[in-house]
Amino acid sequence: MIVPTRRTVHVTRTEHALPLPAPLLDVAHLVEIVRDELHRVDRPADDAEVCVTDGDLIASYETPRLSAVRP
């Protein structure tokens, strides 16, 4: 019988904040930064979430760190 490996996942959330109002060029730059960071770890840009909170445009994504634990 094969027992699957158990993994403990620790999640870190990366956020980039842009104060609003902001020029569209700054918004495009924010999107480019997040896209490039996700691309470097082979993840699609749509893994990021974008929202407006407290007058800031927030682009964020989770970055899991895996550690294998033997049963």
GISUL-V202402 format. One record per backbone hydrogen bond with DSSP energy under -1.0 kcal/mol. NH is the residue of the N-H (numbers start at 1). CO is the residue of the C=O. Records with the same first field share a line. If there is no record, write none. Layout:
# GISUL-V202402
NH=CO / CO
This chain:
# GISUL-V202402
6=69
8=67
10=65
12=63
14=61
16=59
18=57
20=55
27=23
28=24
29=25
30=26
31=27
32=28
33=29
34=30
35=31
36=32
37=33
38=34
39=35
40=36
42=39
43=38
47=44
48=45
49=60
51=58
53=56
56=53
57=18
58=51
59=16
60=49
61=14
63=12
65=10
67=8
69=6
